[in-house]
Amino acid sequence: MDKMIEKKYIKIMRKKSGEERLKIAMELRGLVLKLAEEGIKNQNPNISSEDLKAHLQERIYGFSFPFKSSSQKTR
């Protein structure tokens, strides 16, 4: 990011309340997750929802947890 733009962004963010900054952060997080999900779907058009979750976790965290489908979960 250009230093001048970054300084202006920081100045704007510092004027916001903690609640407003948190809201913005959560919205940005949601956008990043959606973009990553769409990228995975573009690369794997027929991906299952379970595999999508695993790929998304791997892309975000560097590893994935095993998922059980709803029919495999114990009660």
Residue pairs with C-beta under 8 A, 6 or more apart in sequence:
1 9
13 21
13 24
16 24
33 56
33 60
36 56
36 59
36 60
37 52
37 56
39 59
40 47
40 52
40 55
40 56
40 59
41 47
41 52
44 51
44 52
44 55
47 55
50 67
50 69
53 64
53 67
54 64
54 65
54 66
54 67
55 64
57 63
57 64
57 65
58 64
